[in-house]
Amino acid sequence: MFAAVAATAAPATAANTAEVNHSQRSARRVLDVQTKTPARQLQQAEPSAEDMQQALLRMRAVPFNTPRPVLALGYKGLDADALRNWHVLARKLATPGATVTVVAFGGSLTAGYIDKPEAWKRAMDGSWVEPMVAWMKAAFPSVNFVTINAARAASEVTVAATCWYQYVPQDADLVLVEYSLNGCLEATGQPMCSSTAMVRVAAYESFYRRVLRRAPRTALMSVAAFSFSATPITQQGRVAFEAPNAFASTGEELHTMIARRYGAPTASLRDSLYGLMYNDAVAKQLLGGTRATIIADTVHPTADGFKMYGEIMAYTVRQSLVAVMASGADAPGALGAAAAADGSGLPLPVSPVAAQQDADTWCRESSSFKPVASCTGRGSCRWGTSPFHQPCPHENCHMRGYLMKGSGAALSISVDTSLAAAAGNAAAEGSDSTAGTMDSTARTIDSTVWTIDSAEATIDSSARDRSRAALQQFDRRYLAVTYFQGTTNPEEIMAVATVACVSGCRCKPVQIEWRKTTNTGMVATEVSAHPRCVVSVTIQANATTGGDEFAVTGVAVVPFSKDVPINRIDKNRMDDARAEGDQLPFSWP
């Protein structure tokens, strides 16, 4: 695997410092451009009543190619008074010259640029995100659109909730969340998103909460993907029929419940297409095509299928905007009644695990991980980029990390597990040249590298106070390490790795072995708080397979508390979920 990877030698500490300085200069240049562009300013002119009415009429006039009944089945909407921030989005869309930023998260379905069998060749120009945004551009021709696709193939919500949510700009207008398929069903058929105590349901809610704290005026929308697989049923030695995939095989039910809780509609591919994907005659009649022309496998659509999927998403956007624009895009009246009394404006968490981790995280993953780690020990170790999903141009498609080979190869990682810097203490952040923060102070996305420059952004005093209060309440820490696994790092070549605390902090060592799940793995262990915590990742050859390669992509510190009140039902569910295993992505320890 590693032989095909473009790599560079592991940098020394001085080089790391120079890279951080270069990243900060790059961030400043991009920020300067943004601040000089009127359309990117947070303050926008308010649209007139006539602007709003004209925008509504124009939007309603934009047609769909997919039949209306099919689109309507997938729309899981809310009353205008329950849609969070959709009135803000509507006002911006009705303002000529405004810039609307759309951010998408998810797996390969959202990342797109599928390049495998011949049937997918025409799907190389994007995913469902492009046709959805194209519809929005047609509906609002006087508005500028910026699209940030933060999806990664074969990924699930846990690492997104821990790290990638920080890729959302603070002035984002619409965030699309597609994480209801990947990771929600084990290869054994065991459902992994069937309880609010399960990690991927908890992480889904944590993702929502952390995004809304980071970008409090953004509208969110859930995108429920589905695998239209079929199981052959054999009778008397021959296949008698094929059984459709179980309707409740994904995390859609609980994820939709969470989305509603935070004022977000859901676009459901399952509800739109379930009957059609298993009935070619009806699909041909309604859609002009069959399952074979719509999807190239059980999950990924053809180019024509991507356009249909995009219209299903656009219809949910349309109906949600119709609801708020018809009332003049007034502020919703129902959300205040659901908000907790903590000043955040968010409701109480429904997942007990999300409640225990209801604070922002510190994370360095992919490009931002490079400066906080260095190679040590025996064997080979270098910084490189995985060739996985090469055709995809989106920055988060590319998995970057330290690539190790040979028993004894090791990586040293420096982190501030006290999280003083994440609470807004700039002096604490600057005291360690190898440790930075990827927190709620700033985000700049460059075309070649995503960089963070906390000196260039501001955070209001109330948010800073809430952050400090959260760290006082959530006074314990998980140390999480992300790594390559799955098809990116196959079982036969993957080494066994041990994560241990070396100096400044204490933690229980944890071992990482290959698991057939998503390509971005994560392991966690509780760690003591210390401003200069040094952690090692050391590999040994797998005694069974002989595999001696390993790749670490990031590190995170997650505040948590065991003192959060938990009711008896949730406690029982947490006990059941914890029994699935101590190692992520199955459960936090």
C-alpha positions as CSV (number, residue, x, y, z in Angstrom):
1,M,0.0,0.0,0.0
2,F,2.5,2.6,1.1
3,A,4.8,2.1,-1.9
4,A,2.2,3.8,-4.1
5,V,1.8,6.7,-1.7
6,A,3.3,10.1,-2.5
7,A,5.3,10.9,0.6
8,T,7.8,13.3,2.1
9,A,10.3,12.9,4.8
10,A,9.0,13.5,8.4
11,P,9.7,17.1,9.3
12,A,11.8,18.2,12.3
13,T,10.3,20.4,15.0
14,A,11.8,23.6,13.4
15,A,10.2,22.6,10.1
16,N,6.9,22.1,11.8
17,T,7.1,25.6,13.3
18,A,7.9,27.0,9.9
19,E,4.9,25.1,8.4
20,V,2.6,26.5,11.1
21,N,3.8,30.0,10.3
22,H,3.3,29.5,6.6
23,S,-0.2,28.2,7.2
24,Q,-1.0,31.2,9.3
25,R,0.3,33.5,6.6
26,S,-1.8,31.6,4.0
27,A,-4.9,31.9,6.2
28,R,-4.3,35.6,6.6
29,R,-4.2,36.1,2.8
30,V,-7.4,34.2,2.3
31,L,-9.1,36.1,5.1
32,D,-8.0,39.4,3.7
33,V,-9.6,38.5,0.4
34,Q,-12.8,37.5,2.1
35,T,-13.0,40.6,4.2
36,K,-12.6,42.8,1.1
37,T,-15.4,41.0,-0.7
38,P,-18.8,42.7,0.2
39,A,-20.7,39.5,-0.5
40,R,-18.8,37.6,2.1
41,Q,-19.6,40.0,4.9
42,L,-21.8,38.7,7.7
43,Q,-24.0,41.8,7.6
44,Q,-26.3,41.6,4.6
45,A,-29.0,44.1,3.5
46,E,-32.5,42.9,4.5
47,P,-34.7,42.0,1.5
48,S,-37.9,43.9,1.0
49,A,-41.3,42.3,1.1
50,E,-41.4,42.6,-2.7
51,D,-38.0,40.9,-2.9
52,M,-39.2,38.0,-0.8
53,Q,-42.4,37.6,-2.8
54,Q,-40.5,37.7,-6.1
55,A,-37.9,35.2,-4.8
56,L,-40.7,32.8,-3.8
57,L,-42.4,33.1,-7.2
58,R,-39.2,32.5,-9.1
59,M,-38.3,29.5,-6.9
60,R,-41.7,27.9,-7.4
61,A,-41.4,28.3,-11.2
62,V,-38.2,26.2,-11.4
63,P,-39.3,22.7,-12.6
64,F,-38.1,19.2,-11.6
65,N,-37.6,16.3,-14.0
66,T,-38.4,13.8,-11.3
67,P,-42.2,13.3,-10.8
68,R,-43.7,15.3,-8.0
69,P,-45.1,12.3,-6.1
70,V,-41.7,10.7,-5.9
71,L,-40.1,13.9,-4.6
72,A,-42.9,14.4,-2.1
73,L,-42.5,10.9,-0.6
74,G,-39.0,11.8,0.4
75,Y,-39.8,15.1,2.1
76,K,-39.8,15.0,5.9
77,G,-40.5,18.6,6.7
78,L,-41.4,20.8,9.6
79,D,-43.8,23.7,10.2
80,A,-42.2,27.1,9.5
81,D,-42.3,27.9,13.2
82,A,-40.1,24.8,13.9
83,L,-37.4,25.3,11.2
84,R,-34.2,26.6,12.8
85,N,-32.5,29.4,10.8
86,W,-34.3,28.6,7.6
87,H,-35.8,32.1,7.8
88,V,-32.2,33.5,7.8
89,L,-31.4,31.4,4.7
90,A,-34.6,32.6,3.0
91,R,-33.8,36.2,3.6
92,K,-30.4,35.8,2.2
93,L,-31.6,34.0,-0.9
94,A,-34.1,36.8,-1.5
95,T,-31.3,39.4,-1.3
96,P,-29.8,40.2,-4.7
97,G,-26.0,40.0,-4.7
98,A,-25.8,38.0,-1.5
99,T,-23.4,35.0,-1.2
100,V,-24.8,31.7,0.2
101,T,-22.4,29.1,1.5
102,V,-23.5,25.5,1.3
103,V,-21.5,22.8,3.2
104,A,-22.0,19.1,2.6
105,F,-20.9,16.2,4.9
106,G,-21.2,12.5,4.3
107,G,-19.7,9.4,2.7
108,S,-18.9,8.4,-0.9
109,L,-22.5,9.2,-2.0
110,T,-21.9,12.8,-1.1
111,A,-18.2,13.0,-2.1
112,G,-19.1,11.6,-5.5
113,Y,-16.6,11.4,-8.4
114,I,-17.1,7.6,-8.5
115,D,-14.6,6.0,-10.9
116,K,-15.0,2.2,-10.9
117,P,-17.0,0.1,-13.4
118,E,-18.0,1.5,-16.9
119,A,-21.5,2.3,-15.7
120,W,-20.1,5.0,-13.4
121,K,-17.9,6.8,-16.0
122,R,-20.4,9.5,-16.5
123,A,-20.7,10.1,-12.8
124,M,-17.2,11.5,-12.6
125,D,-18.3,15.1,-12.5
126,G,-19.6,15.2,-8.9
127,S,-22.4,13.8,-6.7
128,W,-26.0,14.8,-5.8
129,V,-24.6,18.0,-4.3
130,E,-23.9,19.6,-7.7
131,P,-27.4,19.1,-9.2
132,M,-29.0,20.3,-5.9
133,V,-27.0,23.5,-5.9
134,A,-27.6,23.9,-9.6
135,W,-31.4,23.9,-8.9
136,M,-30.8,26.5,-6.2
137,K,-28.8,28.7,-8.6
138,A,-31.7,28.4,-11.1
139,A,-34.2,29.3,-8.4
140,F,-32.1,32.3,-7.1
141,P,-30.2,33.6,-10.1
142,S,-29.2,36.9,-8.4
143,V,-27.4,35.1,-5.6
144,N,-23.8,33.9,-5.5
145,F,-23.2,30.3,-4.2
146,V,-20.1,28.9,-2.6
147,T,-20.1,25.1,-2.1
148,I,-17.8,23.3,0.3
149,N,-17.9,19.5,0.1
150,A,-16.4,18.1,3.2
151,A,-17.5,14.5,2.5
152,R,-15.1,11.5,2.6
153,A,-15.8,8.1,1.0
154,A,-16.3,5.2,3.4
155,S,-16.5,7.5,6.4
156,E,-19.1,7.8,9.2
157,V,-20.3,10.4,11.6
158,T,-18.0,9.7,14.6
159,V,-14.9,11.4,13.2
160,A,-17.1,14.1,11.6
161,A,-18.6,15.0,15.0
162,T,-15.1,14.9,16.6
163,C,-13.1,16.8,14.0
164,W,-14.7,17.7,10.7
165,Y,-17.5,19.8,12.1
166,Q,-14.8,22.4,12.6
167,Y,-14.6,22.8,8.8
168,V,-17.9,24.6,8.8
169,P,-17.3,28.4,8.3
170,Q,-18.9,30.5,11.1
171,D,-21.0,32.3,8.5
172,A,-22.2,29.1,6.7
173,D,-25.8,29.3,5.5
174,L,-26.8,25.7,4.8
175,V,-25.2,22.5,6.2
176,L,-26.2,19.1,4.6
177,V,-25.7,16.0,6.8
178,E,-25.5,12.5,5.1
179,Y,-24.4,10.0,7.7
180,S,-27.4,7.6,8.1
181,L,-25.9,4.7,6.1
182,N,-22.2,4.2,6.7
183,G,-21.4,2.4,9.9
184,C,-25.1,1.9,10.9
185,L,-25.1,-1.8,9.9
186,E,-22.4,-4.3,10.7
187,A,-21.4,-6.9,8.1
188,T,-23.0,-9.5,10.5
189,G,-26.3,-7.7,10.2
190,Q,-26.1,-6.2,13.7
191,P,-27.7,-2.7,13.7
192,M,-25.4,0.0,15.1
193,C,-27.9,3.0,15.0
194,S,-30.9,1.5,16.8
195,S,-30.5,3.3,20.2
196,T,-29.8,6.8,21.3
197,A,-27.0,5.3,23.4
198,M,-25.2,3.9,20.4
199,V,-22.1,5.9,19.4
200,R,-23.2,6.8,15.8
201,V,-26.5,8.1,17.0
202,A,-24.9,10.0,19.8
203,A,-22.2,11.3,17.4
204,Y,-25.0,12.4,15.0
205,E,-26.5,14.6,17.7
206,S,-23.1,15.8,18.8
207,F,-22.4,16.8,15.2
208,Y,-25.6,18.9,15.1
209,R,-24.9,20.6,18.4
210,R,-21.3,21.4,17.7
211,V,-22.1,22.8,14.2
212,L,-24.8,25.0,15.7
213,R,-22.5,26.3,18.4
214,R,-19.9,27.0,15.8
215,A,-22.3,28.5,13.2
216,P,-25.3,29.5,15.2
217,R,-27.2,31.1,12.2
218,T,-26.8,28.1,9.8
219,A,-29.7,26.1,8.6
220,L,-29.3,22.3,8.6
221,M,-30.8,19.5,6.6
222,S,-30.4,15.8,7.0
223,V,-29.9,13.5,4.0
224,A,-31.0,9.9,4.6
225,A,-29.1,7.6,2.3
226,F,-30.1,3.9,1.8
227,S,-28.7,0.7,0.3
228,F,-31.1,-0.7,-2.2
229,S,-29.7,-4.2,-1.8
230,A,-31.6,-7.5,-2.2
231,T,-31.0,-10.8,-0.6
232,P,-31.6,-13.9,-2.8
233,I,-34.0,-16.4,-1.0
234,T,-33.3,-20.0,-2.0
235,Q,-36.1,-22.6,-2.0
236,Q,-35.6,-26.3,-3.0
237,G,-32.1,-25.5,-4.2
238,R,-32.9,-22.5,-6.4
239,V,-33.4,-18.8,-6.0
240,A,-37.1,-18.3,-5.5
241,F,-37.1,-14.5,-5.1
242,E,-35.1,-11.6,-3.8
243,A,-36.0,-10.0,-0.5
244,P,-35.6,-6.1,-0.4
245,N,-33.2,-4.6,2.1
246,A,-34.9,-4.1,5.5
247,F,-36.7,-0.7,5.6
248,A,-35.2,0.1,8.9
249,S,-31.6,-1.0,8.2
250,T,-30.1,2.5,8.5
251,G,-30.0,5.2,11.2
252,E,-32.7,7.2,9.4
253,E,-35.4,6.9,12.1
254,L,-33.3,8.1,15.0
255,H,-31.3,10.5,12.9
256,T,-34.6,12.1,11.6
257,M,-35.8,12.4,15.2
258,I,-32.6,14.2,16.1
259,A,-32.8,16.5,13.0
260,R,-36.4,17.5,13.9
261,R,-35.2,18.2,17.4
262,Y,-32.9,20.8,16.0
263,G,-35.3,22.3,13.5
264,A,-33.9,20.5,10.4
265,P,-35.9,18.8,7.7
266,T,-34.9,15.4,6.2
267,A,-34.7,14.3,2.6
268,S,-35.2,10.5,2.5
269,L,-33.9,8.5,-0.5
270,R,-35.5,5.4,1.0
271,D,-38.9,6.9,1.3
272,S,-38.8,8.4,-2.2
273,L,-37.5,5.3,-4.1
274,Y,-38.0,2.2,-1.9
275,G,-41.0,0.8,-3.9
276,L,-39.5,1.8,-7.3
277,M,-36.1,0.3,-6.8
278,Y,-37.7,-3.1,-6.3
279,N,-40.2,-2.8,-9.1
280,D,-38.7,-2.2,-12.5
281,A,-42.0,-2.0,-14.3
282,V,-43.3,0.8,-12.1
283,A,-39.9,2.6,-12.1
284,K,-39.9,2.5,-15.9
285,Q,-43.4,4.0,-16.0
286,L,-42.7,6.8,-13.4
287,L,-39.0,7.5,-13.9
288,G,-38.3,6.4,-17.4
289,G,-35.6,4.1,-16.2
290,T,-35.1,1.0,-14.1
291,R,-32.9,0.3,-11.0
292,A,-30.0,-0.7,-13.3
293,T,-30.1,2.8,-15.0
294,I,-30.5,4.7,-11.7
295,I,-27.9,3.0,-9.5
296,A,-24.7,1.2,-10.5
297,D,-24.5,-0.8,-7.3
298,T,-26.7,-0.9,-4.2
299,V,-25.7,2.6,-3.0
300,H,-24.0,4.7,-5.6
301,P,-26.1,6.1,-8.5
302,T,-25.2,6.5,-12.1
303,A,-24.9,10.0,-13.5
304,D,-28.6,10.1,-14.2
305,G,-29.2,8.7,-10.7
306,F,-27.1,11.5,-9.1
307,K,-29.3,14.1,-10.9
308,M,-32.5,12.4,-9.5
309,Y,-30.9,12.2,-6.0
310,G,-30.1,15.9,-6.3
311,E,-33.7,16.8,-7.1
312,I,-34.9,14.8,-4.1
313,M,-32.7,16.9,-1.9
314,A,-33.6,20.2,-3.8
315,Y,-37.3,19.4,-3.3
316,T,-36.8,19.3,0.5
317,V,-34.9,22.6,0.3
318,R,-37.8,24.1,-1.8
319,Q,-40.6,22.9,0.5
320,S,-38.8,24.2,3.6
321,L,-38.2,27.6,2.0
322,V,-41.8,27.8,0.8
323,A,-42.9,27.2,4.4
324,V,-40.8,30.1,5.7
325,M,-41.1,32.5,2.7
326,A,-44.8,32.3,2.6
327,S,-44.9,33.8,6.1
328,G,-42.4,36.6,5.2
329,A,-39.4,34.6,6.6
330,D,-40.3,35.6,10.1
331,A,-38.3,34.2,13.0
332,P,-39.6,30.8,14.1
333,G,-41.7,30.8,17.3
334,A,-41.5,27.2,18.5
335,L,-37.8,26.7,19.0
336,G,-37.6,28.9,22.2
337,A,-39.9,26.5,24.0
338,A,-37.5,23.6,23.3
339,A,-34.3,25.4,24.2
340,A,-32.4,24.6,27.4
341,A,-31.7,27.3,29.9
342,D,-28.0,27.4,29.4
343,G,-27.8,30.3,27.0
344,S,-26.9,28.3,24.0
345,G,-30.3,28.3,22.5
346,L,-30.1,24.5,21.9
347,P,-32.5,21.9,23.4
348,L,-31.4,19.3,25.9
349,P,-29.7,16.4,24.2
350,V,-31.8,13.3,23.6
351,S,-28.8,10.9,23.5
352,P,-27.3,10.3,27.0
353,V,-23.8,9.8,25.4
354,A,-24.1,13.1,23.6
355,A,-25.1,14.7,26.9
356,Q,-21.9,13.4,28.5
357,Q,-19.8,14.9,25.7
358,D,-21.6,18.1,25.1
359,A,-18.6,20.4,24.6
360,D,-16.4,21.4,21.7
361,T,-13.4,19.2,20.9
362,W,-9.7,19.9,20.1
363,C,-8.7,18.1,16.9
364,R,-5.8,17.9,14.4
365,E,-6.7,15.6,11.6
366,S,-5.3,15.2,8.0
367,S,-3.2,18.2,7.0
368,S,-3.5,20.0,10.3
369,F,-2.1,16.9,12.1
370,K,1.3,17.0,10.5
371,P,2.8,19.8,12.7
372,V,1.9,18.2,16.1
373,A,3.6,14.8,15.5
374,S,7.0,13.5,14.5
375,C,8.5,10.1,13.7
376,T,10.5,8.2,16.3
377,G,11.7,4.7,16.9
378,R,12.9,2.0,14.5
379,G,11.4,1.1,11.1
380,S,10.1,3.5,8.4
381,C,8.0,6.5,9.1
382,R,7.0,9.3,6.8
383,W,4.2,11.8,6.0
384,G,2.2,10.9,3.0
385,T,-1.2,11.0,1.3
386,S,-3.3,7.9,0.6
387,P,-4.2,7.2,-3.1
388,F,-7.7,6.3,-1.9
389,H,-10.4,8.1,-4.0
390,Q,-7.9,10.0,-6.1
391,P,-10.4,11.3,-8.7
392,C,-12.2,13.3,-6.0
393,P,-11.0,17.0,-5.9
394,H,-12.5,17.8,-2.5
395,E,-9.9,18.4,0.1
396,N,-11.4,16.0,2.7
397,C,-11.4,13.2,0.1
398,H,-7.7,12.8,0.5
399,M,-6.5,10.9,3.6
400,R,-3.2,12.3,4.9
401,G,-1.1,11.0,7.7
402,Y,2.1,9.5,9.1
403,L,2.8,6.2,7.3
404,M,4.7,3.6,9.4
405,K,6.2,0.3,8.4
406,G,8.2,-2.3,10.4
407,S,8.0,-3.4,14.0
408,G,9.2,-0.7,16.4
409,A,8.2,2.2,14.2
410,A,6.7,4.9,16.3
411,L,5.1,8.3,16.3
412,S,5.3,11.0,19.0
413,I,2.3,13.3,19.3
414,S,2.1,16.5,21.4
415,V,-1.3,17.7,22.6
416,D,-2.7,20.0,25.3
417,T,-5.2,17.8,27.0
418,S,-6.1,20.5,29.5
419,L,-7.8,22.3,26.6
420,A,-6.9,25.7,28.0
421,A,-6.4,27.1,24.5
422,A,-9.7,25.7,23.3
423,A,-11.4,27.8,26.0
424,G,-10.0,30.9,24.5
425,N,-6.7,31.2,26.3
426,A,-4.4,32.3,23.5
427,A,-1.4,32.5,25.7
428,A,-1.7,28.8,26.6
429,E,-2.0,27.9,22.9
430,G,1.1,29.9,22.0
431,S,3.2,28.4,24.8
432,D,3.8,25.2,22.8
433,S,5.1,25.5,19.3
434,T,4.2,22.0,18.3
435,A,0.6,22.1,19.6
436,G,-2.1,24.1,18.0
437,T,-5.9,24.2,18.3
438,M,-8.6,23.5,15.8
439,D,-11.4,25.1,17.8
440,S,-14.2,27.5,17.5
441,T,-12.1,30.6,16.8
442,A,-11.4,30.4,13.1
443,R,-11.6,28.3,9.9
444,T,-10.1,29.1,6.5
445,I,-10.3,26.6,3.7
446,D,-7.7,26.8,0.9
447,S,-7.8,24.9,-2.4
448,T,-4.8,22.9,-1.4
449,V,-4.7,22.8,2.4
450,W,-7.2,23.6,5.1
451,T,-5.6,25.8,7.6
452,I,-6.5,27.4,10.9
453,D,-5.3,30.8,12.2
454,S,-6.8,31.6,15.6
455,A,-5.1,35.0,15.6
456,E,-7.2,36.3,12.7
457,A,-10.7,35.5,14.0
458,T,-12.8,36.7,16.9
459,I,-15.2,35.0,19.1
460,D,-17.8,36.8,21.1
461,S,-17.4,37.0,24.9
462,S,-20.6,35.1,25.7
463,A,-19.5,32.2,23.5
464,R,-16.0,32.2,25.1
465,D,-17.6,32.2,28.6
466,R,-19.8,29.3,27.6
467,S,-16.8,27.4,26.3
468,R,-14.9,27.9,29.6
469,A,-18.0,26.9,31.6
470,A,-18.4,23.8,29.4
471,L,-14.8,22.7,30.2
472,Q,-15.4,23.2,33.9
473,Q,-18.5,21.0,33.7
474,F,-17.0,18.4,31.3
475,D,-13.7,18.1,33.3
476,R,-12.6,14.7,32.1
477,R,-10.9,13.9,28.7
478,Y,-10.9,11.3,26.1
479,L,-7.8,11.1,23.9
480,A,-8.8,9.9,20.4
481,V,-6.5,8.8,17.6
482,T,-7.7,8.4,14.0
483,Y,-6.1,6.0,11.5
484,F,-6.4,4.2,8.2
485,Q,-8.2,0.9,8.1
486,G,-10.6,-1.0,5.9
487,T,-9.9,-1.0,2.1
488,T,-7.4,1.8,2.6
489,N,-5.2,-0.4,4.8
490,P,-6.2,-4.0,4.2
491,E,-6.1,-6.6,7.0
492,E,-3.3,-8.6,5.5
493,I,-0.8,-5.7,5.7
494,M,-2.0,-3.8,8.8
495,A,0.2,-3.9,11.9
496,V,-1.0,-3.9,15.5
497,A,-0.6,-0.4,17.1
498,T,-0.4,0.6,20.7
499,V,-1.4,4.1,21.9
500,A,0.2,5.1,25.2
501,C,0.9,8.3,27.2
502,V,4.6,8.9,27.5
503,S,5.0,12.1,29.5
504,G,3.0,14.9,31.1
505,C,-0.2,13.0,31.2
506,R,-1.6,9.6,32.1
507,C,-3.8,7.2,30.2
508,K,-4.6,3.5,29.9
509,P,-2.7,2.1,26.8
510,V,-5.0,0.9,24.1
511,Q,-4.3,-1.4,21.2
512,I,-5.6,-0.9,17.7
513,E,-6.2,-3.8,15.3
514,W,-7.8,-4.0,11.9
515,R,-11.6,-3.8,11.8
516,K,-13.8,-4.2,8.7
517,T,-15.7,-1.0,9.0
518,T,-15.2,2.4,7.5
519,N,-11.8,3.6,6.2
520,T,-11.3,6.2,8.9
521,G,-10.9,4.3,12.2
522,M,-10.8,5.9,15.7
523,V,-9.7,4.6,19.1
524,A,-10.1,6.4,22.4
525,T,-8.9,6.2,26.0
526,E,-9.4,8.5,29.0
527,V,-6.4,10.8,29.6
528,S,-5.5,13.2,32.4
529,A,-5.4,16.9,31.7
530,H,-2.0,18.4,31.0
531,P,-0.8,21.3,28.8
532,R,2.1,19.3,27.4
533,C,0.9,15.7,27.0
534,V,3.1,13.5,24.8
535,V,1.5,10.4,23.3
536,S,3.2,7.6,21.4
537,V,1.8,5.3,18.7
538,T,4.1,2.2,18.3
539,I,3.5,-0.6,15.9
540,Q,4.4,-4.3,15.9
541,A,3.9,-6.9,13.2
542,N,0.6,-8.7,13.4
543,A,1.4,-12.2,14.7
544,T,-1.3,-13.8,12.6
545,T,-1.1,-12.0,9.2
546,G,2.5,-10.6,9.4
547,G,1.1,-7.2,8.5
548,D,3.5,-4.4,9.6
549,E,2.1,-1.2,8.1
550,F,0.1,1.4,9.9
551,A,-1.1,5.0,9.2
552,V,-2.1,7.6,11.8
553,T,-4.2,10.5,10.5
554,G,-5.1,12.6,13.5
555,V,-5.5,13.2,17.2
556,A,-8.4,14.7,19.2
557,V,-9.2,15.6,22.8
558,V,-12.9,15.2,23.7
559,P,-14.2,16.7,27.0
560,F,-16.7,14.6,28.9
561,S,-18.4,14.1,32.2
562,K,-19.9,11.1,34.0
563,D,-21.8,13.4,36.3
564,V,-24.5,14.2,33.7
565,P,-27.9,13.0,35.1
566,I,-28.9,9.8,33.2
567,N,-32.4,8.2,33.5
568,R,-32.8,4.5,34.1
569,I,-33.9,3.6,30.6
570,D,-30.9,5.5,29.0
571,K,-28.5,3.9,31.5
572,N,-29.7,0.4,30.5
573,R,-29.2,1.4,26.8
574,M,-25.7,2.7,27.5
575,D,-24.8,-0.5,29.3
576,D,-26.0,-2.5,26.3
577,A,-24.1,-0.4,23.8
578,R,-20.9,-0.5,25.9
579,A,-21.1,-4.3,25.8
580,E,-20.4,-4.1,22.0
581,G,-16.8,-3.3,22.7
582,D,-14.4,-0.8,24.3
583,Q,-12.8,0.3,21.0
584,L,-14.3,2.9,18.7
585,P,-16.1,3.1,16.4
586,F,-18.3,0.8,18.5
587,S,-18.2,2.7,21.8
588,W,-16.4,5.2,23.8
589,P,-14.6,3.5,26.7
